[in-house]
Amino acid sequence: MADHQEATVTLPSDPVSVSRARRYVAGVLADWGLPDGTDAADTIRLIVSELATNAVQHTFGQSPTFTVDLRLDRDVELYLGVTDSHPRWPQRLPAAVQQDNGRGMVIIRALAKECGGRLSVSPTPDGGKTVSIALPWVVPAQA
């Protein structure tokens, strides 16, 4: 495999795009050797689903699209970032807040940590942000 592989897709900020982002990422992961149905692939799909949902729901229509970027470096680390053009960064809710949503970042952070990865948020040149995870690349042994 090459030292560095990249894949990207830009989708409209629409709820239907969340499942499209999930399918896109699953396809790229399979192409890179991580088959669907593994724990790692399921975790990554859940993370991209949460990130894409946040990009759609929390940009309040001010980001017409969001972009999913994947990068695999030296078969060692997977980077997954979701970028939107809205300037508002994710907010951590107080633990006492009782509501049905708003826990996406907590879920993403916990999943990344459980896999030995990390979560970060960085500004984009146009005033938006990228919420990303970096995870160790774990491909199951071939039988």
Secondary structure, 3 states (H helix, E strand, C coil): CCCEEEEEEEEECCCHHHHHHHHHHHHHHHHCCCCCCCHHHHHHHHHHHHHHHHHHHCCCCCCCEEEEEEEEECCCEEEEEEEECCCCCCCCCCCCCCCCCCCHHHHHHHHHHHCCCEEEEEECCCCCEEEEEEEECCCCCCC
